[in-house]
């Protein structure tokens, strides 16, 4: 009786290993970008829960926001990316920034992130 062997050849295994390696490499470039974005969202949420934030001047609000980002090692957000606009009895804080990471050769991964939070007197105690 003749047995047929089944399984993956060495060439097939190397190809699968290469594809998996490319996806892992891309994940290593993309995950830090999104983790920084979630740190920005968390800092905005903390700002909205801070009492008296809507009575502060915009410079102090931005300074407090960047102190929170410094703790989270979020270094891609620049002061020009943060906008404060007066709205009703508080502010609307918008963070709009772009992150560019080199991938392979002259190919880059570009992430454009936008987060917005309302800082109002209604959230103050």
N, C-alpha and C positions, 0 to 999 in steps of 0.2 A: 504494500500500500504506500502510495506516494503522499508526502505531506507538503503542503504549500506554506511557505513562510509569509507571514503578514507583518506589516510594520512600516516604519518610515526609513527611507534611505538616508545616508549621511548627508547628501546634497539637500534633500528635503528638510532635514533637521537644521542645517546651517541657514537655509532660507527663512524658516520659521523663527529661528533665533535672531536673525537680522531684523525681521519685521517687529518682533517683540522689543528688541533693543531700541529701534527708532521710536516706538511709542513711549517707552520708558524715558528716553532722552527728551522727548517733547514734553512729557509730564513734568520733568525736572525743571523745565523752563516756564511752564504755564502755572503750575501750582503756587509758586511764590507770588506771582502777579495777583492771583485771586485771594491769597491769604492777606496780602496788603490791602486789597479792596475791602475785605471783611473787617480789617482793623480800622479803616476809614469809616465804614458804616457803624461800627461799635463806638468810635469816638464821637460821631455825630449823635448817636442815641444817648450817650452819656451827657453830652452837652445839653440836649433837650431836657434831661431830667435834673440838671443842676438848678438849684433855686436861685432866682435873681439874675439869671443869664440875660434876660431880655432888657434889663435896665442898664447893662454894661455898655460901654462904647465898643464899636466894631473892632478896634485894635486889640483890646483886652480879650474879646471873644476869640479872635484869631490866634492870639498868643496861647490861650488855654487849649485851643484845638491842637495846635502844633506841639504843645507839651505832651498831650495824650498820644499823638502820633510818634513822638520821639521815643516814648516808652515801648511802643509796638514795633520799633525799627522800620517804620514806613518812611522811606526816604525819597520816593518818587513824586510826592505831592509837594509842589512849590507854592509860595504865597500868591503868585499870580493865578493859580488854579482855583483858589478859594474866593467865592463871591458872597457878600452879605447884602441882602436887599431888605429894606424896611417893609414889613407887611403887618397891617392892622396894629396890634399892640405888641409886636415883637419883630423878629427877623426871619427871613428864609435864608438858610445857609446852603450854598450849592458848591460841591466839589466836582470839578470836571477836569480829568487829567488823562494822559496817555503814557503807556509804558511800552518801550521798544526793547526787545531782547534779540541778540543775534542767534540764529539757529544753525544753519550750515552754510558756509561760504558767504555769499552775499544775500542770503535769505534771512529775513527777520520775522519774528512774531510780534505783532502790534496789538496791544490791548487798549481799548478806549473805555474808560470807566466814568460813570456819572452817578453821584449820590446827592440827595437833597433831604434836608430836615428843617422843620419849622421850629423855631425857638420863640415861644410865645409866653405871655404873662399867664395864660391859662394853665401852663404846666408848672408855674411857680407856686410854692406854698408859703 
